[in-house]
Amino acid sequence: MENEITVNGETYIRKTHETADSDYVIVRTESAGVHAGYLVSRNGSEAELSNARRIWKWSGAASLSQLAGAGTSDPGGCKFPAAIDKITVLGVIEVIPCTETAKNLIMGVDSWVQ
């Protein structure tokens, strides 16, 4: 691949630019819930996200598709824990690209803690 380089036998993949609309996605899984973050890689039903937040509960959008397109109109009603550096999720059944607006609104929701 043109985005890979090998140094001393170790292969590195070029990090994607994290401001492109299509790189920030919402991923729905069979049993691991819903996550939003930058899509690092996808292999079948496995996806790796960076700067990822679990979408525990959302409000202000009728569906995940609306959340990915318009964001939330009710950030105070959302429960999104703090972002983590990296997560690999299995059982991916849906990957929805987010608009820049939706990304900013999702990232702007206060971190939910209990």
N, C-alpha and C positions, 0 to 999 in steps of 0.2 A: 504494500500500500504506500501511497505517496505521503501519508501523514505519519509514517512510522520511521524510526531510526534505531539502529542497534549499536550500542556502545558496550564494549567489553562483554559481549554475549547477552546483554540485557536489552530487551526491546521496549522502546518508549513510544507512546502514541501522543501526537500533538494534541494539546488541550484546545477544545473548541472555544471560540469567542463567545462569552456568556451574555452577550447583549442581543443576539439575534433572536427574533420572535419565535422561530420554529424550534429553537434549542430548548426553550423552557416549556415543559409539558406537565400534564396531569396524567398519572398512570393509575389505572384501576386494576386490581388483582382479584383472583378467585377467592383468596382467604386472608390476604395480608393487608386489606384495606385500600385506601386511596392515598397517593403521594403526589406532591408537586415538586419539581426541581429540574435541573439541567440534565438532559439525556446524554449520558456519557457513551453508553453502548447498549445494544440490544442484540440478543441472540435467542431467537425463538420466543419462548414465553418467559425469558429472563431479561431483566433490564437493570442497568446500573445508573443511578442518579447521583449528582453532586448538589450540594447546597439544598438538600431536600427537606421538605416539611410533610409530616403526616397530616392529611386532611381528616381530622377526627370527626368534626361536625361543621357543616357549612350552612350559612344563612344568607339571604339576599341574592340567591340564584336558584332557579327552579330545577336545574340539573347540572351535572358536571360539564356538559357541553356549554351551557350558559356561563358557568363559572370560568371556563377556559376562554370564552369569547369576550365577556363583558366584565368579569371579575365579580366581586361581591358588592352589593349596595348596603350591606349590614355587617361591617367588619366586627362590630361589638358582639354580634350573635354567633361568630365563628369560634371554633376551638381548634387552633392549629398550634401544636407544640413548636418549640424553637427548631430552627434548621439544624441538620447534622451535616457533617462534611461529605459523607458518602454512604449510600445504601444500595444493596443488591436485592431486588425483589423478584420473587418467583411467581409463576402463575399469572403473568400479565395477560389481560384479556382486552385492554383498551389503552391506547396512547393518544392523548388529545393535545395538539399543539396549542399553546396559549398566545394570546395577543400581548403586546407590550403593556397595554392598560391592565389586562388581567394579571399579568406577572407582577406588576408594581403593586396592585391591590392585594394580591395573595401574600407577597413578601412584606407588605405593610401592616398586616394584621398582627396585633400584639400577641406575643407568645403566651400560650395557655399553659398554666402550671396548676398542679393540684397539691 
